[in-house]
Amino acid sequence: MKREEIEAIVKNFLIEEFEVDEKLITHEALLKEDLGIDSLDFIDIVVIVERNLGFKIKPEEMTDVRNFRQFCDYMESKAGNQ
């Protein structure tokens, strides 16, 4: 899966599932502070990623993920391990 596809999927589910304003989603946007994603939302993200991208993520692996770019980096690394 290409990076552009991953970013589009992630951006879409942030907009659709979490009602994040599309204008706020930049590479440097902080997930918690800028996009309003909290720890409970990460549980939903795990389910959404599994459903949409076909792989599982572990919340404990995402402890250093702070912004949209890092989140997509993580998704890309997981997609590449399939």
ABEGO torsion letter per residue (X at the ends): XBAAAAAAAAAAAAAAAAGBBAAABBAABBAAAAAGBBAAAAAAAAAAAAAAAGBBBBAAAAAABABAAAAAAAAAAAAAAX
